[in-house]
């Protein structure tokens, strides 16, 4: 539990990583629209250092197959203690790279996902796509391609999409966030062995606005309270492989329990 650790620790780590990332490259938030080169190989050159870092980590210690893999943008990258948060799982892999989009995750799916042969993939990406000017339909298409690539090589791997979160700094994009989340939820319902995990609803206050208490000073990245909430919501969808093999409760069955029994708060939908 985060309450057992000094509260500012992760916030300081997040701030340091953010500063380093912003110094090294222009982030998608600085763009107003996708460039014409957005789908060309050269557009992905900025992620080479991230891919090299993952390769170096794998060379030092290659994660075992059959784990739970988290992939996506800086929200995943800054989840530095995700393995501790889900310590009931034997293998947890973090492959978040700051500033990335759903389009980027799709482009690098072989490096980020396929080579690890996970049994479960958690995907968080999409808000940077919107910040760059992409449409909800384009995010859906990138995720659809991502799913098809994973399923072609790993047909039994579960895929969970974590909804776009409502960051206070991007409140102007709330309509597009809602539209993208709705499209993705609808698509996931058509995909066997998949989930749509609604963190968006749980991160709104009584007036329907983003909860500022869940975010750090930049109003974009989450603080410890935000990650605690995510751990609770997402925890309903992860289980040790032994529990799944033994026929344990499904995510839909356990969601209300993990979320304190408040189904209206979490409003999670799943696809089978």
C-alpha positions as CSV (number, residue, x, y, z in Angstrom):
1,X,0.0,0.0,0.0
2,X,1.3,3.5,-0.8
3,X,0.3,4.6,2.7
4,X,3.2,2.7,4.1
5,X,5.7,4.7,2.1
6,X,6.6,8.4,2.1
7,X,4.0,10.0,0.0
8,X,6.2,12.3,-2.1
9,X,8.5,9.5,-3.3
10,X,6.7,8.7,-6.5
11,X,5.7,12.3,-7.1
12,X,9.4,13.2,-7.1
13,X,10.3,10.3,-9.4
14,X,7.5,11.3,-11.7
15,X,8.7,15.0,-11.8
16,X,12.3,14.0,-12.5
17,X,11.3,11.6,-15.3
18,X,9.0,14.3,-16.8
19,X,11.7,16.9,-16.7
20,X,14.2,14.5,-18.3
21,X,11.7,13.6,-21.0
22,X,10.7,17.2,-21.8
23,X,14.4,18.2,-22.1
24,X,15.2,15.3,-24.4
25,X,12.4,15.7,-26.9
26,X,9.3,17.8,-27.8
27,X,6.3,16.0,-26.4
28,X,3.0,15.4,-28.3
29,X,1.3,17.9,-26.1
30,X,3.3,20.6,-27.9
31,X,1.8,19.7,-31.2
32,X,-1.5,20.9,-32.5
33,X,-2.0,18.4,-35.4
34,X,-0.4,15.3,-36.7
35,X,2.3,16.0,-39.4
36,X,2.3,14.5,-42.8
37,X,5.2,12.3,-41.7
38,X,3.2,10.8,-38.8
39,X,3.1,7.4,-40.4
40,X,6.6,7.4,-41.9
41,X,9.5,5.4,-40.3
42,X,11.4,8.6,-39.6
43,X,8.5,9.8,-37.4
44,X,9.4,7.1,-34.9
45,X,13.1,7.8,-34.7
46,X,12.5,9.8,-31.5
47,X,11.6,6.6,-29.7
48,X,14.9,4.8,-30.5
49,X,16.4,5.7,-27.1
50,X,13.4,4.2,-25.4
51,X,13.6,1.0,-27.5
52,X,17.3,0.8,-26.8
53,X,16.7,1.1,-23.0
54,X,14.1,-1.7,-23.1
55,X,16.6,-3.9,-25.1
56,X,19.3,-3.2,-22.5
57,X,17.0,-4.1,-19.6
58,X,16.1,-7.3,-21.4
59,X,19.7,-8.2,-22.0
60,X,20.4,-7.8,-18.3
61,X,17.3,-9.7,-17.3
62,X,14.7,-11.0,-19.8
63,X,11.2,-11.2,-18.3
64,X,9.6,-14.6,-18.2
65,X,6.9,-15.4,-20.7
66,X,3.3,-15.6,-19.4
67,X,3.4,-12.3,-17.5
68,X,1.1,-9.3,-17.3
69,X,2.5,-6.5,-19.5
70,X,1.6,-2.8,-19.1
71,X,2.2,-0.7,-22.2
72,X,1.5,2.9,-23.2
73,X,2.4,6.5,-22.6
74,X,4.0,8.3,-19.6
75,X,1.1,7.3,-17.4
76,X,2.4,3.8,-17.6
77,X,6.1,4.9,-17.6
78,X,5.7,6.8,-14.4
79,X,4.0,3.9,-12.7
80,X,7.4,2.9,-11.3
81,X,6.1,0.6,-8.7
82,X,3.5,-1.2,-10.8
83,X,5.1,-4.6,-10.0
84,X,4.8,-3.8,-6.3
85,X,1.2,-2.7,-6.7
86,X,0.4,-6.1,-8.3
87,X,2.9,-8.2,-6.3
88,X,0.4,-11.1,-6.3
89,X,1.4,-11.6,-10.0
90,X,4.6,-13.5,-10.6
91,X,5.7,-11.4,-13.6
92,X,4.8,-7.7,-14.2
93,X,6.4,-5.9,-17.1
94,X,6.3,-2.1,-17.6
95,X,6.8,-1.0,-21.2
96,X,5.6,2.6,-21.0
97,X,7.4,5.3,-22.9
98,X,6.6,8.9,-22.1
99,X,4.8,11.0,-24.7
100,X,3.8,8.1,-26.8
101,X,0.5,7.6,-28.7
102,X,-1.7,4.7,-29.5
103,X,-0.3,5.0,-33.0
104,X,3.2,4.6,-31.5
105,X,2.2,1.6,-29.5
106,X,0.8,0.0,-32.6
107,X,4.0,0.7,-34.6
108,X,6.2,-0.9,-31.9
109,X,3.9,-3.7,-30.9
110,X,6.5,-6.4,-31.8
111,X,9.2,-4.8,-29.6
112,X,6.8,-3.8,-26.8
113,X,4.5,-6.9,-26.6
114,X,5.0,-9.8,-28.9
115,X,8.6,-10.7,-27.9
116,X,7.6,-11.1,-24.2
117,X,4.7,-13.4,-25.0
118,X,2.5,-12.2,-22.1
119,X,-0.7,-13.8,-21.1
120,X,-2.3,-10.4,-20.5
121,X,-1.6,-7.0,-22.0
122,X,-2.8,-3.8,-20.3
123,X,-2.9,-0.8,-22.8
124,X,-3.0,2.8,-21.9
125,X,-2.7,5.3,-24.8
126,X,-4.9,7.8,-26.6
127,X,-4.8,11.1,-24.8
128,X,-1.6,12.1,-26.5
129,X,-3.2,11.2,-29.8
130,X,-6.0,13.7,-29.1
131,X,-3.5,16.3,-28.0
132,X,-1.7,15.9,-31.3
133,X,-4.9,16.5,-33.2
134,X,-5.9,12.9,-34.1
135,X,-9.5,11.9,-34.0
136,X,-11.2,9.3,-31.8
137,X,-11.7,7.2,-35.0
138,X,-8.0,7.3,-35.6
139,X,-7.3,6.1,-32.1
140,X,-9.7,3.3,-32.6
141,X,-8.1,2.3,-35.8
142,X,-4.6,2.2,-34.2
143,X,-5.9,0.1,-31.3
144,X,-7.8,-2.2,-33.7
145,X,-4.5,-2.8,-35.6
146,X,-2.7,-3.4,-32.3
147,X,-5.2,-6.0,-31.3
148,X,-5.1,-7.8,-34.6
149,X,-1.3,-8.0,-34.5
150,X,-1.2,-9.3,-31.0
151,X,-4.0,-11.9,-31.7
152,X,-2.3,-13.1,-34.9
153,X,0.7,-14.3,-32.9
154,X,-0.7,-14.6,-29.4
155,X,-4.3,-15.8,-29.9
156,X,-4.8,-16.7,-26.2
157,X,-3.4,-13.4,-24.7
158,X,-6.0,-11.3,-22.9
159,X,-6.1,-7.6,-24.0
160,X,-7.4,-4.9,-21.7
161,X,-7.8,-1.3,-22.8
162,X,-7.6,1.3,-20.0
163,X,-9.8,4.2,-20.8
164,X,-8.4,7.7,-21.5
165,X,-8.1,9.5,-18.2
166,X,-9.6,13.0,-17.7
167,X,-6.5,15.2,-16.9
168,X,-7.3,18.7,-15.7
169,X,-4.8,20.2,-18.1
170,X,-6.7,18.7,-21.0
171,X,-10.2,19.5,-19.9
172,X,-10.8,21.1,-23.3
173,X,-10.5,17.7,-24.9
174,X,-13.1,16.1,-22.6
175,X,-15.7,15.7,-25.5
176,X,-13.1,13.9,-27.6
177,X,-12.1,11.8,-24.7
178,X,-15.7,10.7,-24.1
179,X,-16.1,9.9,-27.8
180,X,-12.9,7.9,-28.0
181,X,-13.7,6.0,-24.9
182,X,-17.2,5.2,-26.2
183,X,-15.8,3.9,-29.5
184,X,-13.1,1.8,-27.8
185,X,-15.6,0.3,-25.3
186,X,-18.0,-0.6,-28.2
187,X,-15.1,-2.2,-30.1
188,X,-13.8,-4.2,-27.1
189,X,-17.3,-5.7,-26.6
190,X,-16.8,-7.4,-30.0
191,X,-13.4,-8.8,-29.1
192,X,-13.3,-12.2,-27.3
193,X,-11.1,-12.3,-24.2
194,X,-10.7,-8.6,-23.8
195,X,-11.7,-5.8,-21.4
196,X,-12.5,-2.1,-21.4
197,X,-11.5,-0.7,-18.0
198,X,-13.2,2.5,-17.2
199,X,-10.9,4.7,-15.1
200,X,-12.4,7.9,-16.6
201,X,-15.6,7.8,-14.6
202,X,-13.9,7.1,-11.3
203,X,-11.6,10.1,-11.8
204,X,-14.5,12.6,-12.1
205,X,-15.9,14.6,-9.2
206,X,-19.6,15.1,-8.4
207,X,-19.9,17.8,-11.0
208,X,-18.4,15.7,-13.7
209,X,-15.0,17.5,-13.8
210,X,-11.5,15.9,-13.4
211,X,-10.5,15.3,-9.7
212,X,-7.6,17.6,-9.2
213,X,-6.6,15.7,-6.0
214,X,-5.5,12.7,-8.3
215,X,-3.0,14.7,-10.2
216,X,0.4,16.3,-9.7
217,X,1.4,20.0,-10.2
218,X,1.4,19.7,-14.0
219,X,-2.3,18.7,-13.9
220,X,-1.5,16.0,-16.5
221,X,0.3,13.2,-14.7
222,X,-1.1,11.4,-11.7
223,X,0.1,11.5,-8.1
224,X,0.1,8.6,-5.6
225,X,-3.6,9.1,-5.0
226,X,-4.3,8.7,-8.7
227,X,-2.2,5.5,-8.9
228,X,-3.9,4.1,-5.8
229,X,-7.2,4.6,-7.5
230,X,-5.9,2.9,-10.7
231,X,-4.5,0.0,-8.7
232,X,-8.0,-0.5,-7.1
233,X,-9.9,-0.3,-10.4
234,X,-7.5,-2.3,-12.5
235,X,-7.0,-4.9,-9.7
236,X,-10.4,-6.3,-10.6
237,X,-9.0,-7.4,-14.0
238,X,-5.7,-9.0,-13.0
239,X,-5.2,-12.3,-11.3
240,X,-2.4,-14.8,-11.0
241,X,-2.2,-17.3,-13.8
242,X,-2.8,-20.1,-11.2
243,X,-6.1,-18.5,-10.2
244,X,-7.2,-18.3,-13.8
245,X,-6.3,-21.9,-14.5
246,X,-8.2,-22.9,-11.5
247,X,-11.3,-21.2,-12.8
248,X,-11.3,-18.2,-10.5
249,X,-13.7,-15.3,-10.7
250,X,-13.9,-13.3,-13.9
251,X,-13.0,-9.6,-13.9
252,X,-16.7,-8.7,-14.3
253,X,-17.5,-10.8,-11.2
254,X,-14.8,-9.3,-9.0
255,X,-15.0,-5.7,-10.2
256,X,-17.6,-4.5,-7.7
257,X,-15.7,-6.2,-4.8
258,X,-12.4,-4.7,-5.6
259,X,-13.9,-1.3,-6.1
260,X,-15.5,-1.4,-2.7
261,X,-18.8,-2.6,-4.0
262,X,-19.5,0.7,-5.8
263,X,-20.4,-0.3,-9.3
264,X,-21.7,3.2,-10.1
265,X,-18.3,4.7,-9.3
266,X,-16.2,2.4,-11.5
267,X,-18.8,1.6,-14.2
268,X,-16.5,-1.0,-15.8
269,X,-17.6,-2.8,-19.0
270,X,-16.0,-5.9,-20.3
271,X,-15.9,-7.8,-23.7
272,X,-15.9,-11.5,-24.2
